[in-house]
């Protein structure tokens, strides 16, 4: 969520945010996140995302956003299970739980 927060801060400082389709960014399998957080990486990412989102939105809006993400994770877990991807389904179930965790806005956060 760092890129989103950076854009918000830049806009607040009076800068313009521009998009260019010519820019190319390549992420290589979340190497730094995996090194720093290991198996806790998805939960830490969710906690950071909630923390950043909460800074700009109401408590109710943040709650609704978390529920929408948890619902999506549950749906994709079912789809993964239906296609025989047990590992993917389990990872998505864990993400669903992290979105619903009461302390998701602070637990594991590094932002």
N, C-alpha and C positions, 0 to 999 in steps of 0.2 A: 504494500500500500504506500510505499515511500514515494513512488512517482506521482500518485494522486495527491498526496499531501504536499509535495514540492510544488505542484501546479497551483494548488489552492494558496499556498504562501506567496508564490510569485504574483498571482493575480491580486492578492490583498496588498502587496507592495506596489501595485500599479503597473506591473509588467503585463505584456500581452502573451498569451499562450497561442502558439501556432502549431498547426499540423502540416507535415509535408509527407506525401506518399513516397517520396524519393528516399527517405531515411530508412536504413535497414539496421535492425538490432537482432543479434543472435544470442539466445540463451542456451547454454550447454547443460541441459538436464539438471538444473538447480544445484550445481556442484557446491557453491558456498553455503547454501541453506542446509544441504545434507550434511556437510562437514560440521557446521556449528550446532545443529539441532538433532541430527540423527532421526530416530523414529518420532521424535516430538515435533518435527518440522511442520506437518500439516496443522497441528493444534496451535503452534506458535504463529503461523501465518494467519490463521483465523482470528486469534486473539489480537494480533496487530491490526488486522483489517477492521475489526469491531471497534477497537480503540480510536483509530483514525476516523472512521465513519461517525462515531459518537461525538467527536469534537465539532462536527458541522450539522448534526441533525438532532432532532428531539429524541428523548428516551423512547417514546412510542414509535417514532419512525425507525429508530435503530432496531427495536424489537421486531417490527414488521419485516425489516430487511433480513434479520437473522432467521426468522421463521421461513421466509421465502427461500433462503439458501439451504436451510435444513430440509425443506420439502423437496427441493431440487436434488440434493444429495441422496435422499431416500428413494426418489424416483429412479435416479441413475444406478443406485445399488440394486434395485429390483431388475432393471434392464441387464446389468452385468451378471447377476445371478441367473437370469433366464438364458443368457448366451453361454453359460458355463464358466464364467470368469469369477471364481470364488475369491481369489486374492483381491481383485478389483472391487468386488461387492463388499468385502470386509473393510477395505480402505475407505470406501464411501460411507459405510455405516459409522465408522469412527469419525469421519468428517461431520456427519449429521449430529452425532453426539456432541462434538466440539462446538457446533453452531448453537446448540441448545443449552450448553453448560452455562449456569448462572454467572460464573466469574469470567466468562470468555472475553470481556473487555479489558481485563487486567492480567489474567493468568498467562504466564509465559510470554508476555508482551516485551518487546525490546525497543519499540519506537519511542 
